[in-house]
Amino acid sequence: MIRKLTYLLFVFILGCTSSILAQDTVQMADTMRSNGKIYVVVAVAAIVMTGILVYLVYLDRKISSIEKKIKQKT
């Protein structure tokens, strides 16, 4: 019963958001695309995402080394 209610809730939310988000044209995106500024936005977003990915890899390596040191002590 709970699984069915969860499924129905998911379908309802998906239906509501798809109708809200489905727009024919976005004026700001069209303007930025025509001016060539959309590429700047995409480049900045790619740089930020790459920075976050590099930071997460760095943290993973650091945490792994700390876990190895803890295992060696015990």
Secondary structure, 3 states (H helix, E strand, C coil): CHHHHHHHHHHHHHHHHHHHHCCCCCHHHHHHHHHCCHHHHHHHHHHHHHHHHHHHHHHHHHHHHHHHHHHHHC
